[in-house]
């Protein structure tokens, strides 16, 4: 700050002294955010980390890595970054807030009050430059999911929102960019999924209008690429991309999926111009529209603007846009997954998968993963993952008629199947090679048929499929080898061996033989059934079949 010291010398003016200071504990480096004490976090939520940044400033680049923790984080007032300016933040001393590894930390609620038109939402960046938000899931906002605000001092710039999921915003924007008096330059919104936002809600007080991505006062170098934005809930109207300012400029709006499913909403509602826009999927379900605030159809927009030359109005066939089970990933039939002769400069998608997967890139936040899919059958029965197949001691592997296969669409890659068996049982004569396979052409199968289940117990079968191009699948099931019941036959005190012959005289009774049959099983919970078939060329006068058979629980059954 500056301090003015007045001089009592008539010949001299005032002295201005500039005083700069650094807080006691300025931040630099990587810090862990987690509400799981076992992870020994530096901060238990983002709000506390934001407060530390505002209090202490930075002396180097800062990364806040957010763990999934043990439960969703709850938004509150400190989830607005920039209530107090952050000393030392700059292009070199920037701030990255990102999910830890491949985790998806969730922030829930609308605890941030921006002070602009009484708006409330989940997370906000205010009057702060050089910030990246990556990999967070924001839900439960009211007027916005994520807000980027400049209060008029031209302090906010160079903001990147990437690989985030934003949904369940009850009365406003998914992403709201507001420059009040000063535009916000260098905003990049890439690889995000936005859905279930009430863009047409008449109560929306935002100065960013009723857009799923809403701008007021677009700044230079605004880039919106590789997002999947779906309007599938809320009141009728609004837009998927809206700008209520004038004179601004979108540098690039490309490779996005904009799908107005229900209710009707336009794709673009723009007060500013676009420099470039192409390879978008702009879908108006059921012929809803118009396409934009000024054009009835995509073709009208293409003809008037000269933009979106390679864009299409076609159903992107996302996995699900049905509330509340939305899944905005691409499927086999997705329009966006069709090769459209471009290679994106973005090298990963929202899930961290490589982009492109093949020769060309996919439109939207998701790069379609044509990964191998494992299936297992036992005879005519489809084996489900984590299920239990029961076999009996002494059965053979061939008795199962087991087929392990993997398939994928791209037939130009080799798929490898590898099986790992971990057991307390034993397969006598087991052949590992019969459980593994490798094949080029989109299909591979293994049909193991060697070996005998010689020891009771559980065998865990873990199968992996690898297409050698980054696509994998895993599948597991259990073979439960049950002990075979033991049958003992007695004639009086003599134990009979299998195939033995007992001689008796004409007129002797069955009772005279002293026959008894006892079957036992190690599993006392089993129900045992003893069945006897008597085939004779003689005759047993007064023969009773029931006396030769029996059914009982408790691991034992007998007949006499």
Buried (B, 14 or more C-beta within 10 A) or exposed (E): EEEEEEEEEEEEEEEEEEEEEEBEEBBBEEBBBBBBEEBEBBBBBBBBBBBBBBBBBBBEBBBBBBBBBEEBBBBBEBBBBBBBEBBBBEEEBBBBBBBBEEBBBBBBBBBBBBEBEEBBBBBBBBBBBBBBBBBBBBBBBBBBBBBBBBBEEBBBBBBBBBBBBBBBBBBBBBBBBBBBEBBBBBBBBBBBBBBBBBBBBEEBBBBBBBBBBBBBBBBBBBBBBBBBBBBBBBBBBBBBBBBBBEEBBBBBBBBBBBBBBBBBBBBBBBBBBBEEBBBBBBBBBEEBBBBBEBBEBBEBBBEEBEBBEEBBBBBBBBBBBEBEEBEBBBBEEBBBBBEBEBEBEBEBBBBBBEBBBBEEBBBBBBBBBBBBBBBBBBEEEEBEEEEEBEBBBEBBBEBBEBBBBBBBEBEEBBBBBBBEBEBEBBBEEBEEEBBBBEBEEBEBBBBBEBBBBBBBBEBEBEBBBBBEBEBBBEBBBBBBBBBBBEEEBBBEEEEBEEEEEEEEEEEEEBEEEEBBBBBBBEEEEBEBEBEBEEEEEEEEEEEEEEEBBBEBEEBBBBBE
